[in-house]
C-alpha cells in the first residue's frame, strides 16, 4: 500500500453530509480526486472547508497532464510536501498536524514514521549505488537529502 493511500480526509462524514454524497476516506482515492477536481458541489461546503479543499486542489492537482488527476503527480507532490516538512525539522506528529491545518487531511503518526524511515533507506541505497558507480554528484545529492531527513 502506497503512503498516499494512507492519507485520509478529516471529518469525511461531515463532508459527506454537507455534500449530500458519499465521500471516500482516502484523500487520494479516485472518487475523492474526482470530487475535488470537478469541484462539484463545493459551493455547498462551509467556507473553511472549501478553502482547504481548494488549496489541496491548487497545490496538488494543478498539473497539465492529460490523465490528471490520475497521472501520479498529485501523489508525488504530496510526498514532496511531506518530505519538505520533515526537512524543516518537523517530526511525524507535527507533520500530521500541519497537513490537517493546511488541507484537512490526516495520516497515522506510525504510517508517517515508517514512510520517512523508508525514504531514508531508499536514499541510503541510492547513495551506495552511486558510490559503487563512481557517480559523486548523485551520491552527494542523496547524502544531503538523507541528512535533511535524519536530523
Ligand atoms: Zn500530472
Boltz pocket constraint, residues with backbone or C-beta under 6 A from the ligand:
constraints:
  - pocket:
      binder: B
      contacts: [[A, 63], [A, 64], [A, 65], [A, 68], [A, 71], [A, 72], [A, 73], [A, 74]]
      max_distance: 6.0
